[in-house]
Amino acid sequence: MSNLRQRFYIENCPVRGEVVHLEETLQTILQQRQYPQAVQILLGEMLSATALLASTLKIKGRISLQIQAQGTFKWAMAECNHLGEVRALADFEADPRFEQATDSSTVLSALHQPVLFINIEPEFGERYQGIVPLDQPNLASCLMQYYDLSAQIPTHIVLASNEKRTGGLLIQLLPRNSEEEQRFVDEDLWPRLIMLTETLKDEELTDLSANEILYRLYNEEDVRLPELEQLQFGCTCSKEKCANALIQIGVSAVKETLEFQNPIEMDCQFCNTKYQFTAEEALGLFGEHLS
């Protein structure tokens, strides 16, 4: 029960779902920077949400959630790709409201002009960005509103997090493809599943195994469980990407930087990996050489 995603189905019903747990990976991410408790919880919920949403995509690529706001809280983002690699980061200034808060809802309510972006980036093909207003009490409610209004797929999401681990559960009612499917569907199933899912407590979602959660909630349904999927921390940084960043700022800016920093050092905020470029390496990116 460390970093896992459990898919499940209800036999002969157009319902699918996922349960996500992140523990070691969450700790790896939170140790990169000093976050107040409430921001830690928000990042945990965003991580679980991206892992859940990524499982609904049938593409190779990645999905990310990004909160942008004005004021002391600048932004927060979490990302998951088709390999189950996740990462997250937040940028904010010291604020007593964040230091004193003990839940993510307090942080969300304190944000100034916040917007939630859902970014889907396939390896091949066009990128998609959805914009979601952060006008609901919590992140899960905002995401459910997005599915209701934009994707038009009935979806129920539950998220919970603390300083040690984070968990999430998603269920979706899939389209019925034929009149025959429609005839045999239990019309009370979806309302019943939502009612059962809402009985799940935060500590149960974070502390219990996926099997135990699903048994407690849906033991009267015919639940099917494929193999567990492993999740892990993964960063997409590389020296090549840093080199491209230097090329983008231009040779003049690179020469100016070399006057007070040689070698140029660039570090990844997600994983704290440091990349160095000597003057020869940096100028070589522009086809120039040391005189």
N, C-alpha and C positions, 0 to 999 in steps of 0.2 A: 504493500500500500504506500509506496513512496512517490513515484512519478508515473501514473497509470491513467489510461483512458479505456473505459469499458463500454462498448457499444451493446445495445440490446434491442430486441424486437418483441412485439406481442404477436404470437402466432395467429395467422389468418385475420389480421387486423392491419389497417393502414397507419400504423403507429411505429415510429422509431425513436430511439433515444440514446443518450450518452451520459456516463458518469465520469467525472475527472477528479483526480487527486494529484496535488503537487506538494512535495515536502522538501526534499533535498534541493531540487531546482529552485524553489522559492527562496530557500536560505542562501543559495549561491547568488541570486539576484539582489536580495536585500543587503547582503554583506558588501556590495560594491560601493554603497553610499549610506550616509546617515539619514534615515527617514523617520519622521514622527510616526507613532503607532497608527494613526488614522490613515496616513498616506501609505504605510505598509499594507494595510487592509485593502485599500482601494487598488493598489497594484496587484495584490493577490487575486482580487475579484476580476480584474481585467485579464490576468493570465488565464484563469479558469475559463473565462468567457471566450477568449480567442481560441483556446484548445477545443472548446465545444463547437464553436462556429466553424473552425477549420475542418472538423470531421464531417460537416454537412456538405462540403465542397467536393466535387468529383474532378478536380483538376490538380495538376502539379503546380505548385506556387506557394504563396503565403497570404495570410490575412492578418490585418493589424487593426487594432482599435486605438484611436488617438483622441485624447481630450485636449482641447485648446481653450484657454481662457485669458482674460486680462486681469491685471492686478498681481498680487504676490504669488499666486499659483499660475505658472506659465503653461505647462503642458505635462501630459503623462501619456505613455504609449506602451502597448504590449503586442507581441507578434507571435504567430505560430505558423510553421510551414507544413507541407505535406509529409515531411519526415518526422514530425512530432517534436521539432526543435522550437523552443520558446525563449523569449527574452523580454525584458521590460525595463523602463527607465522613467523617471519623473524629474522635472525641473521646477523649483519653487524657491521663494525667499522666505526667510523666517517670519512666522506669523503666529501670534498667540492662539488664534482659533484652531490652527492645525495641531499645535502642541498640546492643547487641552482636550481635543476631540478624541473619542475612543471608537468611532465607527466611520465608515466611508460616507454615509449619508450626510453627516455634518460637513465633511469636506465639500461634497457636491453642492450643498445648499449655500456654501460660503463663496463659491466661484462667481466671478463677475463676467457676464456674457459668455457662458461656456457653450461649446459645441462639441459633439462627438462625431468623429469621422470613422466610417468603416471602409477600409481600403482592401481590395482584393487584387492581387498582382499575380496573374498566371505566368509561368515561365515563357509561354508563347501566347500571343494574343493581346487584346486590349485590356488595360487596367480599368477597374471600376471603383468609384468612390461614392458612398452613400453618406448623407449628412443627417444626423439625428439630433433633435433638440434635447438637451439635458433638463427636461422640465418635469421629470418623474421623481419619486422619492428616492430611488436607488438605481444602480446601473442595470440590474436585471429587468426592471420595469421599462427602462428606456429601450433596451434591446427588444423586448417583447412588443413594444409599440411600433418599432421599426418593422418587425416581421408582419405585424397586422396590417400596417398601412402601405408598406413598400413591396415586400416579398409576397404578401397575401398568403402566407402559410401559417396556419394556427400553430403557435409555438409557446411553450411555457418554460421559463428558465428560473432556476434557483441558484444563487451564489452565496458562498460564505467563506470567510477568511479570518485568520488571526496571525500572530507573529511567527507561528511555527509551520502552519500548513494552510492550504486553500483547497476548496472543493467546489464542484458545480454539477448541476444536473439539467439536462435539456430533454424535452419530449416534443415531438412534432406530429401533427396529423397530416399525412400525405394525401395528395389528390387521389380520388377514386377513378380508376381508368375505364371502367365499363359499368353498364347497368347491372350486370351480374354481381360485380363487387359491391355495388350500392345495396343490392337486395340483402346481402348477408352480413352487412356491417351493423354492429350493435350501436345504435344511435346514442345510447347513454354512456358509451365508453369514454369519449373525450371529456365530458363534464366530470365523470367519475375519476378519471386519472388526474385531472387538475385538482380536484378536491383532495385526493389522497396525497398528491405531491405537496400541497400547501401545508400538510401536517408535519413535514420534515423540519426538524429543528436545526439551527446553525451548527451546534456541536455534533449532531449526528452526521451532517454532511461532511464535516472536516475530519471526524475521528473514526467513523465506521468504514469498513470495506465496502466496495461497490456491491458485492454479492449480498451483504447484510442489508444495505440500504434498499436494494431492489426487492429483497424478500419482505422487509417490513412494510414497504409501500404497496407492492403489487403481488402479494403472495397468492391472491385468488385469480390472477391472470396467468395466461400461459406464456411466460417470459422465456425468450431464447437468448443465449449469451454466446456470441462469437469469441474468439481468442482476445485476451487483453492486448492492448497496444502500449508500448513503452514511450514515455515522453522524456525529454532531456533538455538541459540548457544548451543553447547553440547560438553562436554569434557569427554574423556574416562579414565581420571586419577582415581586412587583409592589407598587406603592404601595397598591393596593386591599387586598391581603392583609395588609399592615402595618396599614392602617386597621382592618381587622377584628380584628387582634390587640389594638389599643388599645381597641376597643369591648369586647372580652372581659374585659380587666382592670378596666374600669369607670372612671367619671368621677373618682372620688376618687383613684384611683391615678394617673390622668393628670394631675390638678391637682398632686398631690404631686411628680410627676416634673418638671413645668414649673417648679417652684420652684428647682430646681438645674440644669435643662437646658432651655433655650429658644433655638432650636427643639429639639423632640425628634428625635433622630437614631436611626434603626434601620438596621442593615446586615445583608445576607444573607451567611451564612457560606459558602455554596456558591460565590458569584460575586463577593463583596465589593462589590456594588452598595449604595450608601447612599441611604436615603430620609429626607427631613426633613419634619417637621410643625410649622408655626408654632403658637403658642398659639391663634390664631384658627382654624386648620385643625383642631387636635386637639379643641378644645372644640366646634367645629361638628359633630363626629361625634355629639355627644350633644344637639344642638339648643341649645347654650348659646353665649353671646357674651361677648366681653371687656367688663368693666364700665368 
